[in-house]
Amino acid sequence: MQPHNQNQANTRNSLLNTLYDRKETGQKSFAVLLDPDKIEQDAFKDLLIRSVENRVDFFFVGGSLITNFILKEVIETIRTYTNIPAILFPGNSLHIEPSADAILLLSLISGRNPEFLIGQHVIAAPLLKKSGLEILSTGYMLIDSGAQTTVSYISNTTPIPHDKPGVAACTAMAGEMLGLKLTYMDAGSGARWPVSPEMIATVRGCVDTPIIVGGGINSVERAQAALQAGADVIVVGNGIEKNPELLPEIAAVVQEMNRQLA
């Protein structure tokens, strides 16, 4: 058996290709966000098993502020119970774990803080170069959600106004022109409302990258609205923590939309 990092090297860009292939065919994806600070072992194992049963596509692992340094253990547990790709969702250059499948290399293009546009990336670059991780260069945009979120506080940036889809579209276009391969619109953890369908649709009409949308998706209706507006991947974390039944309900919506395309 090849070591894990060798497997990663042999399949470099495989997840990016998958995301682009699914976008081109209209197939939707469902990612569950796992915050290491909120994981309780028994409940975590149950969540992983239920994710397999409900055909979750990806795990995003990380958060803006991590106080429990258990990324490796989290990835190991994911590997034990699932074959679902584990993608790092880092808050800074400390949140790197080579045993994951990939990392969202987030450039916070909605803000003007150079640390999160390029500074943290410079620090992380030599580690990432050696890690074997698939690098998913991502234009990350914070969208106002009616409350200050952890990521806006930590990054010291102002989110794009909720009712300014044109600003979001121009920001996404700039990110794509700079060579970023994915566009991620995030209302943030604890959002009062999600990214609006109008904003998602406007951005979808302006860029060719796959679009990831997260934050405030705490109901089937909100998940469906985001997908119908043009999101290729929806990300749900807090909603599932508060209501575990949301996982199979959203998974069913994604699967039904994909069946209709078949």
N, C-alpha and C positions, 0 to 999 in steps of 0.2 A: 504493500500500500504506500502511495506517495504521501509525504508530509503535507499537512494542510496548506502551508504557504506555497508549495509547489503546485498543488491543485489550483490555487488562486492564480498563480502566474500563468498557468495553461489556459485559464478561462478569463483572462483579463478582458474587460469591457463586455462580459457576457450579460451582466445585469443591465447595463446601459442599452445594449442591443435589445434586450427583452423589453425594456420600457418603450423604446422607439418602435419596435415591432407591434407591441400592443396598442400604442397610440395610433399607428397607421391603420390598424384594422378596427379601431374603435373599441377595443376591449378595455374594460375598467379594472382597476386593482384596488385592493383593500389592505392598508398597512395598520398594524397595531403598534402604538407607541408605548415603549416600556421604559419607565423612569427607575433607575436602580435604587433611588432613595425611597421608592414606594413599594418595593417588592417584598412580599412575605412568602417564604419558601413554599408552604403547602398550597396557598392560593395561586402562586406562580405556576406550579406544576399543573394545576387544574386548568389555568388559563392557556397554557401551552397545548395541552391535550385538546381542549375545546377549539383552539385555533386550527389545529390539524383537521378536526372533524368538520369544521366549517370552511375549510379551504382558504384561510387567510393567505395572502400573497407574500407579505413582507413583515418583518419586525424592524421598527426603527428603535434603536437603543440609545438612550442618552437624555440630556436635558440641559437647560441653561446653567444650572448650579447643581453639582453632584457632590454630596458630602460622604457618601459611602463608596469607597473605591473598590467596587466588586464587579467591574465590567467583565473581567475574565471569567469569573464564576457565573455571571449571567449568560455569557455566550456558551460556556460549557453546558449549562443546563438546557439551553435552547437546542444544542446539538444532541443532547441525550434523548430528548423527547420529540424532536421535529426535524424535518429537512427544509424548513422554511428559511430563506435567506435572512441573515442578521446584518442590518445596515446601521452603522454608527451615525448618530445624530448629535454631533458634538457641540458643546457650549464654548469650548476653547481648546487650545493646543494640548492640554493635559488629558483630554478625553479620547485617547487613541488606544485601541486594543487590536493587535495584529491578528488575533484568531477570528475576528469577524470576517464577513464576506466582502464588505465594501464600506466606504465612508462617504457621507454627503459632505463634500468640501464646500462649506457654506460661505459665500461672499455676501455680506449684508448690504445689498445694493439699494435698499430703501433708506438707509441711514447715511450719515456723513462722518462716522467714527472710523478713522483709518485702521484702528486695531482690528476691526471686524470686517473691513474690506480687504485688507492684505496683511496687516501686522501679524496676527496669529498664524496666518498661513506660512509666512517666512520661517517662523519658529518651528512649525510642524513639518515643513517640507523634507528635511533630511530623514526624519523618522518615518514619514509616509513613504519615501522613496525605497526604504529598506523593508517596509512592512509586508509587502506583497498584497496589500489591500487594493481592491478596485477603487479608483478615485472617481467619484461622481461630482464633477464640478457643477455647482448649483447657485443660481441667482436667488438669494433668499430675501423675501420681502415681508416685513411686518405690516399688518393691516390693523388699523384701530378697531378695537372690539368693545369699547365702552368702559374699559377698566385698564389701569396700568398692569401689565403682565410682568412676570419675572424676566423674560427675555428683553423687554424694552428697558427695564430698570438696569439690568446687568450690562447691556450693551450701550446704555446712555444714548439712545437714539429715539427719534420721534416716528411713530408708525405713520403710514400713508392713511389719510382720512378715509373713513368707511365709505363716504359718498363721492369719492373722486376716482372713478374707474379709469379716467383718462390718464391720471398721474401713474396709476399702477401699470397701465398698458405701455406708456412711454418708458417707464423704469424697466419693465420686462424686456422690451425691445432692445434697450441699451445693453442689458445683460447678455442677451442672445448675440448681439453684434460684437460684444467683447469675447465671445467664444464659450460662454457658460452653456452647459449641455442640458440642464434642467431648470425649471422655474418653480419655486416653492412659495406659495402665499400662505402666511400663517397668522391667524388671529391671536395665537398664543394660549398658553395654559391659563385656565380660569376666565376665558373670554365670555362676555355677556351675550355676544352674538357672533355668528361666524362670518367669514368672508361672503359678501353678497353674491347671489347668482349673477347679477348685472355686471359686477366687477370681473368675475370669473369668465363670463361670456365675452367681455370686451378684451381681456387679455388673450383669451383663446383665439380671437380673430386677428391678433397682431403678431403672434409668435408661432413657430413650428416646433418648439421644444415640448416634451411632455410636461404637463402641469400637475404639480402636487398641491393639495389644499388640506390644511389642518386648522385646528383651533375652533372650539365652540360647536363641533359636530356632536351633539348629544341627543339626537333623535333620528329616526328613520327618515323623516321628512326632510331634515337638513342635509342628510347624506345624499338622498335622492336628488335634491335641488342642486347640490354642488356637482354631482355627476352629470346631470342633464344639461347644466350650464357649460360644461366643457372640461371639468377636472378629469384627469386620467388616473390619478391616485388620490384617494381620500385617506387621511390619517386620523385615527381616533385613539385617545388615551384616557383622559379624565372621564369621558362619558361612560366608558366600559368599567372603570374603577367604581363609579357610583352606581351603575346599573349593568351587572354582568350579562343580562339578557339582551343588551344592545348588540353584543357581538354577533350572535346568530341572526338577529333581525337585519343588521346592516349587511352581513355576508349574503343573506338571501336576496336582498335588493341588488347587490353587485352581480350575483350569479344569474338572476333573472334578466338583468340588462344585457349580460353577455350571451345568454341563451337566445335572446331576440335577434342578436346579430348573426348567430350561427346559421 
